[in-house]
Amino acid sequence: MAKIAPFRALRFDPAQCGDLNLIVTQPYDKIGKDLQAEYYKRSPFNVSRIIKSDEVNQDPETPYPVAAKTFRDWIEQGLLKTDSLPAIYIYYQTFRFQSREYTRKGFVASVELEDKGVRAHENTLAGPKADRLRLLRALECSDELTFMLFSDSAHSAAKQMDEDIAGRPPLIEVKDDFGETHRLWAVTDSLAIKPLQTLLAERELLIADGHHRYETAINFKKECEAKGWKPVGVQGFDHRMMALFPMEDPGLVIFPTHRMIKNVPDFSGKNLLLALDKHFKISPTQSQAELLMGMETHAGSKVLGMRAAGTPAEYYLLELKDPEAMAKFGPKGLSAASQQLDVAILHSLILENILGIDAAKLAAGNNVEYGRSAEKALSRVGQDGIQATFLLNATTVKQVKEVAEAGERMPQKSTDFYPKLLAGLVMMKLEIEK
């Protein structure tokens, strides 16, 4: 059960660093080299200089001495200041999706780490965890938010948060790279915090986004304990700063992440079609628009989109013929919840069984690229070594919950929650007795 507490956040001081819109960024794993360079240009105090320091470009296994020095310097110079009172920080994200405006409502708190009480739904990779652990050792700080979900069908948390911020201007208001609005309020009144603590004490947490960060925090905790270090209060190494959102929130939007295939030996589009015929009804479409419409129409019915080099038609809609195909030909012992996932069907029946891209090759990262835009993913076929693109419909929150409750994990990048939680709004400096 979740134990949450207010904490004294480390925040950028606009009087010292300037416009916070130039400081905040997307999460570290969304920052490629081009975006990293853009962030560096925006401000000498952009938070990417800590969370995605360019020293990693020179040494992929850097222990982050530059990021650590930058972090210490900013604190000494007063660019980063610690709030005077412990608070829970209410975090509202207002955005547009499918011509409607939503406000996703959550809050940021210090949460006691649990080895077993938190459910995860995605697999993690060793490389990113090792990278984040090196940075955590250097900073000794929760530098980014971990996105957590909890069940609240009565919407008690949203009602409480609306009351807490009624008539109050936000402490922080910024827009992200996509024009979505992020607002933060500090709540220091223990009487206002208590209902949220009581509610969460009865709830399990589910990791929505930040699996690598959560597992890294657990690994760092074990390292500290092995050294004989002691955590101090709710900002010790046995806690992590997290953003918590009700899974029933109408603003909980998930985008699909599409797969682009490359470096498959002896790849043949025609042979791929022949192999796909065993499990899928294959329907050529006349245009990209027709393919996307077909996927939308068949959402929830085990359907994929495809474009592959060397095939007679440009685009194909793939519909699973046998609803029991995963039970018969997929991984043994897989739960019914996982068997129903489009992404599991793609990874098992196509990537592994037909193209030979197993878990080890996925982890190596040489055969699959990922993208949010269906149009861009389709256009990549025949460019930069991309041999085929597979489109997915979005995984639902219900599916995420069911797979997590079954004790299983989806393939990496099965979910893409939108909008992302911004880095640079708040941090939590760890307090450690050494």
C-alpha positions as CSV (number, residue, x, y, z in Angstrom):
1,M,0.0,0.0,0.0
2,A,1.3,3.4,-0.9
3,K,2.9,5.6,1.8
4,I,3.1,9.2,0.6
5,A,4.4,12.3,2.3
6,P,5.0,16.0,1.6
7,F,8.6,17.0,0.8
8,R,10.6,20.1,0.3
9,A,11.1,20.4,-3.4
10,L,14.1,21.8,-5.1
11,R,12.9,24.2,-7.8
12,F,14.3,26.6,-10.3
13,D,14.0,30.3,-9.3
14,P,12.7,32.3,-12.3
15,A,14.3,35.4,-10.9
16,Q,17.7,33.8,-11.3
17,C,17.3,31.4,-14.3
18,G,14.7,33.3,-16.4
19,D,11.6,32.0,-18.2
20,L,10.7,28.5,-16.9
21,N,9.4,27.6,-20.4
22,L,13.0,27.6,-21.5
23,I,14.1,25.4,-18.6
24,V,11.7,22.4,-18.6
25,T,11.9,19.5,-21.0
26,Q,10.4,16.2,-22.0
27,P,11.6,13.2,-20.0
28,Y,15.2,12.0,-20.6
29,D,14.2,9.0,-22.7
30,K,12.4,11.3,-25.2
31,I,15.5,13.5,-25.7
32,G,17.4,12.4,-28.8
33,K,20.6,14.2,-29.9
34,D,18.7,16.8,-32.0
35,L,16.3,17.7,-29.2
36,Q,19.2,17.7,-26.7
37,A,21.0,20.3,-28.9
38,E,17.8,22.4,-29.1
39,Y,17.4,22.3,-25.3
40,Y,21.0,23.3,-24.8
41,K,20.4,26.3,-27.1
42,R,17.3,27.4,-25.2
43,S,19.0,28.3,-21.9
44,P,22.3,27.8,-20.1
45,F,20.1,26.5,-17.3
46,N,18.0,24.1,-19.2
47,V,17.4,21.0,-17.1
48,S,18.6,18.7,-19.9
49,R,22.1,19.7,-18.8
50,I,21.5,17.6,-15.7
51,I,19.1,14.8,-16.8
52,K,20.6,14.3,-20.3
53,S,24.0,15.9,-20.2
54,D,25.9,15.8,-23.5
55,E,28.8,14.2,-21.8
56,V,27.0,10.9,-22.5
57,N,27.6,11.5,-26.2
58,Q,31.4,11.3,-25.6
59,D,31.2,8.5,-23.1
60,P,28.1,6.3,-23.1
61,E,29.1,4.9,-19.7
62,T,30.0,8.3,-18.1
63,P,29.6,8.6,-14.4
64,Y,28.2,12.1,-15.0
65,P,30.8,14.3,-13.4
66,V,29.7,17.3,-15.5
67,A,26.0,16.9,-14.7
68,A,26.9,16.5,-11.0
69,K,29.1,19.7,-10.9
70,T,26.4,21.6,-12.8
71,F,23.8,20.5,-10.3
72,R,25.9,21.5,-7.3
73,D,26.8,24.9,-8.9
74,W,23.2,25.7,-9.6
75,I,22.3,25.0,-6.0
76,E,25.2,27.1,-4.7
77,Q,24.3,30.0,-7.1
78,G,20.7,30.0,-6.0
79,L,19.3,28.9,-9.4
80,L,17.8,25.9,-7.6
81,K,16.3,26.6,-4.3
82,T,14.6,24.4,-1.7
83,D,11.1,25.3,-0.7
84,S,10.8,26.4,2.9
85,L,7.9,24.1,3.8
86,P,7.2,20.4,2.9
87,A,4.4,20.2,0.4
88,I,2.5,17.9,-1.9
89,Y,2.5,19.5,-5.3
90,I,-0.8,19.3,-7.3
91,Y,0.0,18.8,-11.0
92,Y,-2.7,19.5,-13.6
93,Q,-2.0,19.0,-17.4
94,T,-4.4,20.6,-19.8
95,F,-4.3,19.4,-23.4
96,R,-6.2,18.7,-26.5
97,F,-6.9,15.3,-27.9
98,Q,-9.3,14.4,-30.8
99,S,-10.7,18.0,-30.8
100,R,-11.5,17.9,-27.1
101,E,-9.8,19.6,-24.2
102,Y,-8.9,17.5,-21.1
103,T,-7.3,18.3,-17.8
104,R,-5.4,15.3,-16.2
105,K,-5.3,15.8,-12.5
106,G,-2.6,14.4,-10.2
107,F,-0.1,15.3,-7.5
108,V,3.6,14.9,-6.7
109,A,4.7,13.4,-3.4
110,S,7.5,11.6,-1.8
111,V,6.6,7.9,-1.9
112,E,8.2,5.1,0.1
113,L,9.8,2.6,-2.2
114,E,8.4,-1.0,-2.3
115,D,10.2,-3.9,-3.8
116,K,7.0,-5.9,-4.3
117,G,3.9,-3.7,-3.6
118,V,4.1,-1.7,-6.9
119,R,2.9,-3.3,-10.2
120,A,4.7,-2.8,-13.4
121,H,3.4,-3.5,-16.9
122,E,6.4,-3.1,-19.2
123,N,9.7,-4.9,-19.6
124,T,12.8,-2.9,-18.9
125,L,16.3,-3.0,-20.5
126,A,19.6,-3.2,-18.7
127,G,21.3,-0.3,-20.6
128,P,18.9,2.5,-19.6
129,K,18.8,1.3,-15.9
130,A,22.6,1.3,-15.7
131,D,22.7,4.8,-17.2
132,R,20.1,6.2,-14.8
133,L,21.9,4.5,-11.9
134,R,25.2,6.3,-12.8
135,L,23.3,9.6,-12.9
136,L,21.5,8.9,-9.6
137,R,24.8,8.1,-7.9
138,A,26.3,11.4,-9.2
139,L,23.3,13.6,-8.2
140,E,21.8,11.8,-5.2
141,C,18.5,13.4,-6.3
142,S,15.1,12.3,-7.7
143,D,15.7,14.5,-10.7
144,E,12.6,13.4,-12.7
145,L,9.0,12.3,-12.0
146,T,7.9,8.6,-12.1
147,F,4.4,8.4,-13.4
148,M,2.2,6.3,-11.2
149,L,-1.5,5.3,-11.3
150,F,-3.9,4.4,-8.6
151,S,-7.6,3.4,-8.6
152,D,-10.1,6.0,-7.5
153,S,-13.5,5.2,-9.0
154,A,-15.2,7.7,-6.6
155,H,-12.9,10.5,-7.9
156,S,-12.2,11.5,-4.3
157,A,-8.6,12.7,-5.1
158,A,-9.8,15.0,-7.9
159,K,-12.4,16.5,-5.7
160,Q,-9.9,17.1,-2.9
161,M,-7.4,18.6,-5.3
162,D,-9.9,20.9,-6.9
163,E,-10.8,22.2,-3.4
164,D,-7.2,22.6,-2.4
165,I,-6.4,24.9,-5.4
166,A,-9.7,26.7,-5.7
167,G,-9.1,30.5,-6.3
168,R,-5.3,30.1,-6.1
169,P,-2.9,31.0,-8.9
170,P,-0.5,28.2,-9.8
171,L,3.1,28.2,-8.4
172,I,4.3,27.2,-11.9
173,E,2.6,27.4,-15.3
174,V,4.5,26.4,-18.4
175,K,3.8,25.0,-21.9
176,D,5.6,21.9,-23.3
177,D,7.0,21.4,-26.8
178,F,3.6,20.4,-28.1
179,G,1.8,23.5,-26.6
180,E,0.1,21.6,-23.7
181,T,-0.2,23.5,-20.4
182,H,1.3,22.2,-17.2
183,R,0.4,23.9,-13.8
184,L,1.7,23.2,-10.3
185,W,0.4,24.2,-6.9
186,A,2.1,23.6,-3.5
187,V,-0.2,22.3,-0.7
188,T,1.4,22.6,2.7
189,D,-1.7,22.3,5.0
190,S,-1.6,18.9,6.7
191,L,-5.4,18.9,6.9
192,A,-5.6,19.1,3.1
193,I,-2.8,16.5,2.6
194,K,-4.2,13.9,5.0
195,P,-7.2,12.8,2.9
196,L,-4.8,12.0,0.0
197,Q,-2.5,10.1,2.3
198,T,-5.4,8.1,3.7
199,L,-6.7,7.3,0.2
200,L,-3.4,6.1,-1.1
201,A,-2.7,4.0,2.0
202,E,-5.4,1.7,0.8
203,R,-4.2,1.6,-2.9
204,E,-1.7,-0.3,-4.9
205,L,0.4,1.7,-7.3
206,L,0.9,0.8,-11.0
207,I,3.8,2.3,-13.0
208,A,2.4,4.1,-16.0
209,D,5.7,5.6,-17.2
210,G,9.2,5.5,-15.7
211,H,9.8,1.7,-15.2
212,H,13.5,2.2,-15.6
213,R,13.6,5.1,-13.1
214,Y,11.6,3.1,-10.5
215,E,13.8,0.0,-10.8
216,T,16.9,2.2,-10.7
217,A,15.7,3.8,-7.4
218,I,15.2,0.3,-6.0
219,N,18.8,-0.7,-7.1
220,F,20.2,2.5,-5.6
221,K,18.4,1.8,-2.3
222,K,20.0,-1.6,-2.2
223,E,23.5,-0.1,-3.0
224,C,23.1,2.4,-0.2
225,E,22.0,-0.2,2.3
226,A,25.0,-2.4,1.4
227,K,27.3,0.5,2.2
228,G,25.8,0.9,5.6
229,W,24.3,4.3,4.7
230,K,21.1,5.4,6.4
231,P,18.1,7.2,4.8
232,V,17.0,10.4,6.5
233,G,13.2,11.1,6.7
234,V,10.9,11.1,3.7
235,Q,13.7,12.3,1.4
236,G,15.9,9.4,2.1
237,F,17.1,6.9,-0.5
238,D,14.2,4.6,0.4
239,H,11.8,7.2,-1.1
240,R,11.3,8.6,-4.6
241,M,9.5,11.6,-5.9
242,M,6.5,10.4,-7.9
243,A,3.5,11.9,-9.8
244,L,0.3,10.0,-8.9
245,F,-2.8,10.1,-11.1
246,P,-6.1,8.2,-10.8
247,M,-6.5,5.6,-13.5
248,E,-10.1,6.6,-14.0
249,D,-9.2,10.1,-15.0
250,P,-10.8,10.9,-18.4
251,G,-7.6,12.6,-19.4
252,L,-5.5,9.4,-19.2
253,V,-4.7,9.2,-22.9
254,I,-2.4,6.5,-24.3
255,F,-0.9,6.7,-27.8
256,P,0.4,3.6,-29.7
257,T,4.1,3.2,-30.5
258,H,4.7,1.8,-33.9
259,R,7.6,-0.6,-34.9
260,M,10.0,-0.1,-37.8
261,I,12.0,-3.2,-38.7
262,K,15.6,-3.3,-40.0
263,N,18.7,-5.5,-40.3
264,V,16.7,-8.7,-40.8
265,P,18.9,-11.1,-42.9
266,D,17.6,-12.1,-46.3
267,F,14.4,-10.1,-45.8
268,S,11.7,-10.6,-48.5
269,G,8.4,-8.8,-48.5
270,K,6.8,-11.5,-50.6
271,N,8.0,-14.2,-48.2
272,L,6.8,-12.2,-45.3
273,L,3.3,-12.1,-46.8
274,L,3.4,-15.9,-47.3
275,A,4.3,-16.4,-43.7
276,L,1.7,-14.0,-42.4
277,D,-1.0,-15.9,-44.2
278,K,-0.8,-18.6,-41.6
279,H,-2.3,-16.4,-38.9
280,F,-3.7,-13.3,-40.5
281,K,-6.3,-12.3,-43.0
282,I,-4.3,-10.0,-45.2
283,S,-6.2,-7.1,-46.9
284,P,-4.4,-4.8,-49.3
285,T,-5.5,-1.1,-49.0
286,Q,-5.4,1.5,-51.7
287,S,-4.0,4.3,-49.6
288,Q,-2.4,5.2,-46.3
289,A,-5.7,6.9,-45.3
290,E,-7.6,3.7,-46.0
291,L,-5.2,1.7,-43.9
292,L,-5.5,4.1,-40.9
293,M,-9.3,4.2,-41.2
294,G,-9.3,0.4,-41.2
295,M,-7.2,0.2,-38.1
296,E,-9.5,2.7,-36.3
297,T,-12.6,0.8,-37.4
298,H,-11.2,-2.5,-36.2
299,A,-9.7,-1.2,-32.9
300,G,-10.0,-3.8,-30.2
301,S,-10.3,-6.7,-32.6
302,K,-6.6,-7.8,-32.9
303,V,-5.6,-5.9,-36.0
304,L,-2.3,-4.5,-37.3
305,G,-1.2,-2.3,-40.1
306,M,1.8,-3.0,-42.3
307,R,4.0,-1.6,-45.1
308,A,6.9,-3.7,-46.2
309,A,9.5,-3.4,-49.0
310,G,9.1,-5.6,-52.0
311,T,5.3,-6.4,-51.7
312,P,2.7,-6.1,-54.4
313,A,0.6,-3.5,-52.6
314,E,1.7,-0.4,-50.6
315,Y,-0.2,-1.1,-47.4
316,Y,-1.9,-4.0,-45.7
317,L,-4.4,-4.5,-42.9
318,L,-3.7,-7.7,-40.9
319,E,-6.5,-9.3,-38.9
320,L,-5.8,-12.3,-36.7
321,K,-7.8,-15.3,-38.0
322,D,-7.9,-17.5,-35.0
323,P,-8.6,-15.8,-31.6
324,E,-6.7,-18.7,-29.9
325,A,-3.6,-18.3,-32.0
326,M,-1.6,-16.8,-29.1
327,A,-2.6,-19.6,-26.8
328,K,-1.5,-22.2,-29.4
329,F,1.6,-20.5,-30.9
330,G,2.6,-17.8,-28.4
331,P,4.7,-18.1,-25.3
332,K,3.7,-20.9,-22.9
333,G,1.9,-19.9,-19.7
334,L,0.9,-16.4,-21.0
335,S,-2.2,-15.0,-19.3
336,A,-5.4,-14.4,-21.2
337,A,-4.9,-10.7,-20.6
338,S,-1.5,-10.7,-22.4
339,Q,-2.7,-13.0,-25.2
340,Q,-5.3,-10.3,-26.2
341,L,-2.7,-7.5,-26.7
342,D,-2.0,-6.4,-30.2
343,V,1.6,-5.6,-29.2
344,A,2.0,-9.1,-27.8
345,I,0.6,-10.7,-31.0
346,L,3.0,-8.6,-33.1
347,H,6.1,-9.4,-31.0
348,S,5.3,-13.1,-30.7
349,L,3.7,-14.2,-34.0
350,I,5.5,-11.9,-36.3
351,L,8.7,-10.4,-34.9
352,E,9.9,-13.6,-33.2
353,N,8.3,-16.4,-35.0
354,I,8.6,-15.1,-38.6
355,L,11.4,-12.5,-38.5
356,G,13.6,-14.1,-35.8
357,I,13.7,-11.0,-33.6
358,D,13.6,-12.6,-30.2
359,A,13.9,-10.9,-26.7
360,A,17.7,-10.8,-26.9
361,K,17.7,-9.1,-30.2
362,L,15.1,-6.6,-29.1
363,A,17.3,-5.8,-26.1
364,A,20.3,-5.3,-28.3
365,G,18.4,-2.6,-30.2
366,N,19.6,-3.4,-33.7
367,N,16.4,-4.6,-35.3
368,V,13.6,-2.3,-34.2
369,E,13.0,1.4,-34.1
370,Y,10.0,3.0,-32.5
371,G,7.8,5.9,-33.5
372,R,4.6,7.7,-32.4
373,S,3.5,9.0,-35.8
374,A,2.0,6.4,-38.1
375,E,2.5,8.5,-41.2
376,K,6.3,9.0,-40.4
377,A,6.7,5.3,-39.6
378,L,5.1,4.2,-42.8
379,S,7.2,6.7,-44.8
380,R,10.4,5.3,-43.4
381,V,10.1,2.0,-45.3
382,G,12.8,1.8,-47.9
383,Q,14.8,4.6,-46.1
384,D,17.7,4.3,-43.7
385,G,17.6,0.5,-43.9
386,I,13.9,0.2,-42.7
387,Q,12.5,-3.0,-44.3
388,A,9.0,-2.9,-42.8
389,T,6.7,-0.9,-40.5
390,F,4.0,-2.4,-38.3
391,L,1.3,-0.1,-37.0
392,L,-0.5,-0.7,-33.7
393,N,-3.7,0.6,-32.1
394,A,-3.3,2.1,-28.7
395,T,-3.2,-0.2,-25.6
396,T,-6.0,0.7,-23.2
397,V,-5.8,1.6,-19.5
398,K,-7.9,-1.5,-18.8
399,Q,-5.4,-3.7,-20.6
400,V,-2.5,-2.1,-18.7
401,K,-4.3,-2.9,-15.4
402,E,-5.2,-6.5,-16.3
403,V,-1.7,-7.4,-17.5
404,A,-0.1,-5.9,-14.4
405,E,-2.6,-7.7,-12.1
406,A,-1.7,-10.9,-13.9
407,G,1.9,-10.3,-12.8
408,E,3.1,-10.0,-16.4
409,R,4.8,-7.4,-18.4
410,M,4.2,-6.1,-21.9
411,P,7.1,-5.6,-24.4
412,Q,8.9,-2.3,-24.0
413,K,7.2,0.7,-25.4
414,S,3.7,-0.8,-25.4
415,T,2.2,2.3,-23.9
416,D,2.9,6.0,-24.6
417,F,1.0,8.2,-22.1
418,Y,0.3,11.7,-23.4
419,P,1.2,14.3,-22.4
420,K,4.5,13.4,-20.8
421,L,5.4,14.6,-17.3
422,L,7.8,17.5,-17.6
423,A,11.3,17.4,-16.2
424,G,12.5,20.5,-14.4
425,L,9.3,21.4,-12.5
426,V,10.4,20.0,-9.2
427,M,13.2,17.8,-7.9
428,M,13.8,16.0,-4.6
429,K,17.3,16.1,-3.1
430,L,18.0,12.9,-1.2
431,E,19.1,13.1,2.4
432,I,21.6,10.4,3.3
433,E,23.5,9.7,6.5
434,K,26.9,8.3,5.4
